[in-house]
Amino acid sequence: MINKMNIIFLDIDGVLNTWRFQDYQVKHHECDSWNAQFNFDPICMKNLKELIDKTNAYIVISSSWRDTDNGIKDICNNLKLYEIINDRYFSSTPLLKDKTRGEEIKEWLYMFSDMDINYVILDDENDIGDLEDRLVQCNDYYGFTKNELKKALELLGGCK
């Protein structure tokens, strides 16, 4: 078995793509609400970078963005803007018809059960069933704030 690996199961809408930042872009940058969603909230992105830097964590996308034509590409482009290097994107959870996000995360954990995984789930919803002790639930208006960062750091233990 390999050394412990820290994983962030990452939702996008309500975590990095916030209503607060979309509102700001529409009001101050002549950006329509459709295009605003592709620019992730800088506060949330800085907090994500800090979490990754302090825990050496890898990202597993659990967001519905993984099922859109350019979703993963758009996510990776935003990660690059904040110097979250490409090798931090590890994979995505499987798309399982009629399953909850929690069930998709469990399936991913099962597929990688030969690894020693320590994980946190960043999401604005809580459809994760019995994985709730690993959930850091974000407010969809503010996203991944310093308060959620603190909780996520506690769950990942800051190990490298």
N, C-alpha and C positions, 0 to 999 in steps of 0.2 A: 504494500500500500504506500502511496506517495505521501508526502507531508501534507499537513492541513492546508486546504485551499479555501479562501474566503470568497463567497459569491454574493452578489447583489442581484436579486430578482427585481428587475426594474420595469415599472409601469412608466408611461410617458405623460399622458393627459392627467393633469392634477398633481403631478410630481415635478416634472421639469417644464412642461407646457402648462402655464398657469393662466387663469383668468385675469389676475392682477397685471401680468406683463402684456397680455393681449390687449387689455383696456388701455394700458399706457401707450403701446405702439399705435393704436388706432387714434388716440387723442393727440399724440405729440409727434408722430412720424409719418402722417399721411399714409398709413398702411391699412389695407382693408383687413377685416377679421379673418378671412380665409388665409391670406398670406402670413398673418401674424402668428398663426399656430406653428409655423415651421421655424420660428426663431424662439429657442428655449430661453426661459427666464435666467438672466445672468446670476442672480443671487442663488438660485437653486443649483445651477451648474457649478458655481464655485464651491458650494457645499458638497456636491457629489465628488468633485475633484479632491477636496480635503478628505472625504471618507476613503476614497481609493488610495490616496497617498499615504494615509495613516494606517491602512489595514492591508495594503497590497491586494485589494480585492479585484475580482473579475466581474464583468457584467454579463448577465443572462437576461435577455429581453423577454418579458412576460406580457408586454403591452399588445393591444390589438394592432399597433403599428407594424408588427412583424408580418401581418397578413395583407399589407397594402403593397402596391406596385413598387414604390420607392421608399417605403417605411424605414427599413434598416439603413439604406443609404442616407436618408435624411437624419436619422439618429447619429450615425457615424460622422457626418459632416458637422453636426453640432458638437460632438465630442472633440473633434479636431480643433474647433474654434477655442476651446478651453484647455487645450493641450492635454487632453485625456487621450493618451496615445492608443493607436489602433489595437495593440495587443491586449488591451483591457476588455475588448468585446470578445467574449468567449463563445457564446451561442445564444439560441432562443429556446424557449420552452416549446414543446410540440403543440400543434393545433389539434385539439381533440373535440370532435363534434359533440355538442350537448354536454360538455364538461365545464366545470367551474375553473377559474384561474388556479385555485388551490389544487385541484385534481391534476391540472397540467404541470404545476410545479412538482407535485409528488411523482408524476411520471418521469420528469426530468431527473429528479433525485434518484429514482430507481435505475434509470439508464446509466447514471454515473455512480452507482453504489459501490464500485470498487475504489472510489476516492474518498478521502476523509474530508467531508464538506462541512464547513461552518457557513451559515447563511443568514441573510436578512432579506425581508420582502419590503420594498418601497412601493406603496400603492395608496391611492385615495379612496379605494373601496375595500371592503373586507370580505369578499366572497372566497375566502381561502380555507374555510372549515377549521379543522383542528390544527392548522399551522399558525393560528393567531398569536401564539407566543413569540413568533419570529417576525411579526408584522410591525412595521412603523407606518402608521396611517397618517397620510398628509391631508391637509385641508386643500381642496381643489382650487381655491382662490389664491392661496399663498404658496402652495407646493412644499418642496423640501427645504424647510427653514433650519435655523441653528438648533431649535428644540428637537426637531426630528433627527438632525445630524448627531446630536448628543446621544439619543436613544440608539441609533444605528451603530455608533462607535461602541456603546456598551454591549450590544448584542454580538458584534464581531470581535470584541475583545482587543482590538488594536494589534493583533498578532501579525507578524510579517513572515 
